[in-house]
C-alpha cells in the first residue's frame, strides 16, 4: 500500500464528495453496492477499515486526475 500525499487525500475527498452529490446521496443503491462488491468482495470485508479508506481516497484521487486530463 503506497502512502498518499496530503494533496492526494484532499483531491480524493473532493472527488468522492462530488460523486456523492451527483448521486444525490443515494450511495446504498444497487449500483454502489455492486461497485463495493466488485472492489472489496461480498460478505465479510477482506481488508481493514483503514485499508478501505485508503483505497477509497486513492480512487477519488484517480477520478480527480482523470477529470483534469479530460478538461485538457
C-alpha positions in Angstrom: 0.0 0.0 0.0 1.5 3.2 -1.2 1.3 6.3 1.0 -1.0 9.1 -0.2 0.2 12.7 0.0 -2.0 15.3 1.8 -2.8 16.8 -1.6 -3.9 13.4 -3.0 -6.1 12.8 0.1 -7.8 16.2 -0.3 -8.3 15.7 -4.1 -9.7 12.2 -3.4 -12.1 13.5 -0.7 -13.3 16.3 -3.0 -13.8 13.9 -5.9 -15.8 11.5 -3.7 -17.9 14.3 -2.3 -18.6 15.3 -5.9 -19.7 11.8 -6.8 -21.9 11.7 -3.7 -23.6 15.0 -4.7 -24.2 13.8 -8.2 -25.6 10.5 -6.9 -28.0 12.6 -4.8 -26.7 10.9 -1.7 -28.0 7.5 -2.7 -24.8 5.7 -2.0 -26.6 2.5 -0.9 -28.3 2.0 -4.3 -27.8 -1.3 -6.3 -25.1 0.3 -8.4 -23.0 1.4 -5.4 -23.5 -2.0 -3.7 -22.3 -3.7 -6.9 -19.2 -1.4 -7.0 -18.4 -2.1 -3.4 -18.7 -5.9 -4.0 -16.5 -5.8 -7.1 -13.9 -3.7 -5.3 -13.8 -5.4 -1.9 -15.8 -8.7 -2.3 -19.1 -9.6 -0.7 -19.8 -10.7 2.8 -17.0 -10.1 5.3 -14.6 -7.3 4.5 -11.3 -8.9 3.5 -9.4 -5.7 4.3 -9.3 -3.5 7.3 -11.3 -0.2 7.7 -8.1 1.8 7.2 -7.2 -0.1 4.0 -10.8 0.5 2.7 -10.5 4.3 3.4 -7.1 4.4 1.7 -8.5 2.6 -1.3 -11.4 5.0 -1.5 -9.2 8.1 -1.3 -6.9 6.6 -3.8 -9.8 6.0 -6.2 -11.1 9.5 -5.6 -7.7 11.0 -6.4 -7.6 8.9 -9.6 -11.0 10.2 -10.5 -9.8 13.8 -9.9 -6.7 13.3 -12.0 -8.7 11.7 -14.9 -11.2 14.6 -14.9 -8.4 17.2 -15.1 -6.8 15.3 -18.0 -10.0 15.3 -20.0 -10.5 19.0 -19.5 -7.2 19.4 -21.3 
